[in-house]
């Protein structure tokens, strides 16, 4: 009787912890899978807006402007005493737009990346006292009208500059000044060039239309 009683207790003692551990591990595993899946999905959504430009006809990746490039842009505009409405095509995190506000332009930015536009708009809201004329638009730069602007800034890639030049001639008003960064416009002669290497910027002027 004593032997049987001990064996019964041992059987119960072995089964109970084993079943409890199995249930606990199963629940923990499900939680971990859910959390991991949620994180992966979130990262995929965020990263997709940064990776997707590579699948477009002309890829314009997000590469933030350096401090020297920003300085060269406004040194070029300063030489011609520029002012008025300014648009940054592919405005990224908004640094050109915010710097333009400091130089008394009325600056706008156009950007396709949802997260970068959201970041720029939040920065503009938090600093709205210093940037009352700043505005950002989530649009494709190829479909964004340029006729109202006095100044256009573009940090482009070589593959897009020929087509962009055609758009600028079609849409920009006479006297509009264009600042091209990293790559020049292939068919236009710059009025001035500032900087060297990857920091070079070229300043162009849209001529009067010949009637």
N, C-alpha and C positions, 0 to 999 in steps of 0.2 A: 504493500500500500504506500509506503514511504517513497519507494522508487517511482511508482506511477505518478504520485503527486508532484514530485520534483520535475519529471519529464513534462507534465502538463504545464507547469509554470514556465519551464524553459521554452516550450513551444509558443506560449502566449507572449513571453518576453521577447522572443526573436521576431515574431510576426508584427507586433505592434509598432516598434521603432522603424522597421523596414517599410511598412505601408505609409507611416507618417512621413518618413524621409522622401519617399517616392512622390507623394502628393505635394510636399513642399517644393521639391526640385522642379516638378512640372509647372507649378504656379510661377516660380521664379523665372523659369525658362521662358514662359509665355510673356512675362513682363519685359524681360531683356530683349526678346525678339521684337516686341511692339515698340519699345523705346528706340532700338537700333534702326528699325524700319522707318520710324518717324523722322529720326535724324537724317537718315539717308535720303528720304523723300524731300525734306527741307533743303538739304544741300543741293540736291539735283535741281530743284526749282530755282534756287538762287544762282547756281553756276550756269544754268541753261542760258540765262540772259547775257552772260559774258562769253559763252562759247558760241552761241548762235551766229554772231557776225561772221564767223569763219565759213558759214554755209551760204552766205549771201553772194550776189553777183560781184560786188566789190567789198572786200573785207576791210572794215575800219575798226580795228581793235582798240580797247581802252588802254592807252599808255599815257599816264599823267605827265603833264608838262613840267619840266624842271624849272627851278627858280630862275635860271639864266634865260631860258626860253621865254618865260613870262616877262622878264625884264626887257628882253629884246623886242617883243611885240609892242610894248608901250613906248619904248624909245623910238621905234619906227613911226608910230602914230604921232608922237610928240613933235617929230621933225616937221610934220606937215600941219601942226596945230589942229589936229582932228578933234571932233566933238560930235554930239548928236546920238542917234540910234546906232547901236552896235549889236551884231548877232555873232555868236560863237557856234559854228556848225560842228556838232559832235562835242557838246560841252562837258561830257564826263562828270567829274565831281564839282564842276562849277567854278574852278579857281580863276579862269580867265574872266568870267562874268563878274565875280566879286572884286577882282582887281580893277576891272573897267569902271565899276561903281566908284572906286576910290579916286579915279581920274576924271570924274564928273561926266562920264558917258551915261546914256540910258541903255543899259545892257540887257540883252536877252540871250538865252541859251536854248538850243534844240538838241535833243538827245533821245535815242530810241530805247536805251536800256532802262527798264522800269525802276530798278534799284538805285541807279545813279541819279535819275530824275527825283526820286523820293528823297534821297540824301540831300540833293541840292536845294529842293524846296524846303526841307526842314531847316537847313542851314540859313536859308534866306529868311524864314519865319523867325528863327531865334535871334537874327541880327537885323530885323526889319527896320529898326531905327536908323541904322547905318546904310541900309540898302533899300530905300523906298521904291526905287524904279526897277529893281531886279525882277525878272520873270523867266520861268523855265517852261518849255513845251516838250511833251513826249510825242515826237513825230519823226518820220523818216526825213532826213535832210534833203533827199532828192525831191520830195513832194512839198517841201516847205517854201512858201513864197518869199522872195528877197527884195521885192520892189520898194518896200518902205524904208530900207536901211541905208544909212550913210557909210557904214563900215562893216566889213565882213572879216571874220577870223576863221581860219581853217588849219587844223593840224591833220594833214591828210597823209595818204599813202600814194606811192608813185602810180599805181594802176588806176587811180581815180582822177588824177589831176586834169587829164585831157577832157574827160566828160564834164568835170566840174567847171572848167573854164568855159565850156559852151553854155552851161546853165547860168553862169555869172553874166556872160554877154547878153543872154536872152532876157534876164530878169532884173539885173541891177540898173539903177538909174545913172545917168551921166554924172561923173564926179565922185561916185562911190569909190571908196578905197578898200582894197583887199589886202589882207596880211596872210600870206601863205607860210606855214611853218613846216620844217623838215624837208619838204619837197616843193620846188617852184612850179608855177604854171608854165607849161611848155611853149605856148604860143604868144606870150606877152612879155614885154620888156619891163623889168622892175624900175620904179623911180629911184628906190634906194635899196640897199642890202645891208642888213645888220647882223653881226655875229659871224661865226664860222662853224664848220662841221655840222653836227646834229643840232646845234643851237641856232643855225642860220634862219633868218626870216627875210622874206621878200615883200616889199610894199608895192602894190600896183594901183593904178587909177583907171576906172572905166572911162573911156573917151566919150566925147560928145557924139551922138548918133548923126550920121551923115544923111541928110534928107534927099 
